[in-house]
């Protein structure tokens, strides 16, 4: 079942991403050579007689692409000039590229909304709903109903920000919590987390949680989906910043092998956990693709912004070389991340 979930989850996320590029390219009148899900040899393919677009499913369920005429800013043989991507208006080209990440965020919102409507919306405001007896938080004096305002002077507005801040703390030191109690009084509580070592992995436990309260209905679900979408996106930004500053190690980043293991664990928790993980991964894909790095959609958007500022396109050879170098750097990073994932298995 883990293999099936793995293929379905990545397949859906990639399909939606490429569908965004595909639909906006079609709307702009760009010729599309192939719309593929997966990589490697073709398992299935069918060519449209009307548009001559080939639709294919490939063997390896990791990746996918929408091959468009003029995508590399070069003329394609036997393709009319008005069908080339680089000959479209600036806004049309921007939307074709931006639509992929946009559709990932839309997918995440729909999935989070579905969780709220079907299973009930969990609280997003950082109000403590559960405290483990005799835990570090219990001994320090935190109480159910307290609202966490900040952690180590970092403002937090939702549980995802709380989790992110706690992940980045130095567990050997006390952590400063500013909380607001039921009487709207603010106070500072310092907590030394409990050190937990499992399978040579060190974590720090405070003993607080959201509790099991869930709200039902369209309005709570919309609020939950919107808040979660925003907070998970902010968490991605914090994670990226942590990687650049060294607060988060590259060894903590997971690739396909790590994702496979996480899917296996989430599948045991129920289908709502699978939906949540899919939304989380879709946000990851959308966010990462907007980073202005070579070979990402964000890298292509960066060149469009430069073009807008300069008033003319960047030399196609320079841009293509930029993306080629970035692609090989990504392959190297993928190998490193996959190696770390495999090491964590043993």
Secondary structure as UniProt FT lines:
FT   HELIX           2..28
FT   STRAND          32..47
FT   TURN            49..51
FT   STRAND          54..68
FT   TURN            69..72
FT   TURN            77..78
FT   HELIX           81..83
FT   HELIX           85..87
FT   HELIX           90..119
FT   STRAND          121..122
FT   STRAND          130..131
FT   TURN            133..134
FT   HELIX           136..140
FT   TURN            144..145
FT   STRAND          147..151
FT   TURN            152..153
FT   STRAND          154..155
FT   HELIX           159..167
FT   TURN            171..172
FT   STRAND          175..180
FT   TURN            182..183
FT   STRAND          186..191
FT   STRAND          194..198
FT   TURN            199..200
FT   STRAND          201..205
FT   STRAND          208..209
FT   STRAND          214..215
FT   HELIX           218..245
FT   HELIX           250..252
FT   HELIX           256..269
FT   HELIX           271..289
FT   TURN            294..295
FT   HELIX           297..310
FT   HELIX           316..344
//
